[in-house]
């Protein structure tokens, strides 16, 4: 086992598209989504200790749920760990559609695996932590189906940069799904290989062949998201602007780092009150 502390990144999860294809009898929604990860995120650090304790710091720590319900602690308990000191550096906005809590839980599982040598929890226990925890645990571009439990690796994506924009308005996932009116929608089509030749061709395919079915209900929960979409979609050289997950973070896709960083700078100047970062997307 490694010498503590052990740290794991918890990168932002990006739903390039999200189709709601049905609903099970138990109320869980069936999803079909192409998921990748950005190069920004939280960080979880674990060390040996007596009892379980969590220290949360960072620029986005203030709005987190009470400590006892935090997904970092829930992940540790799911793994059967009773003695560990946990630290979460929080840089992703809360309830923002980019898997912050799920990414934190997955990072906790990976870190405790390295620290303690214990086995990961069962697939059922991982999924019980949240629908996005399995994909965040896999930490690679995948097609996510079912209730978040069916993961298929994606072909290698082209080089793409993104700008992430969040208006600092929490958008709780349960509220968004409660406002959803249409639950039987077509699935995501298979990616045509020729569209993977460039960021532009891939973004054009995403724009015409895929969607995010949670946009209409998210707008009823947080109307400000329409302003975020407009701000991103009208940014120079943005290939595609779309909401990730259940909102309220939107992503804009760009062909180069320079284009993404320039767009991010312009948006930060116009809206200094919003959370705005630029990053490469995992291929």
Secondary structure, DSSP 8 states (H G I E B T S, - for coil): ---S-EEEEEEEEEEEEEEEEEE-TTS-EEEEEEEEEEEEEEEEEEE--SSEEEEEESTT-TT---GGG-HHHHHHHHTT--SEEEEEE--S-TT-SS-HHHHHHHHHHHHHHHHH------HHHHHHH-TTHHHHHH-S-EEEEETTTEEEE-------EEEEEE-S----HHHHHHT-------------GGGGG-HHHHHHHHHHH--BTTHHHHHHH-TTHHHHHHHHHTSTT--EEEE-TTSS-EEEEESSHHHHHHHHHHHHHH-TTSEEEEEEB--
